[in-house]
Amino acid sequence: MPPVAAVSLVFSLVLGVVLWIYLIRLSFARSSGMGVVALLLPPLAFIQLLTDPEHREQLLVLFVSILLFSSIAALER
């Protein structure tokens, strides 16, 4: 695996964990039921939190960054 792909993959994984923790934090702030959903089904919590205009921009920036780094890692293979 080329170094660029390896670094991009690591960035993608780290940002994925950051996004998941952020989802859990925001979901538990809304309600404990939503927090459990974020723990077990993160995509569902992500879609639910996209309806919140206050946090939509931050969530989308993290998500697009993950997609970008994942794409770089996939193209460099």
Secondary structure, 3 states (H helix, E strand, C coil): CCHHHHHHHHHHHHHHHHHHHHHHHHHHHHCHHHHHHHHHCHHHHHHHHCCCCCCHHHHHHHHHHHHHHHHHHHHHC
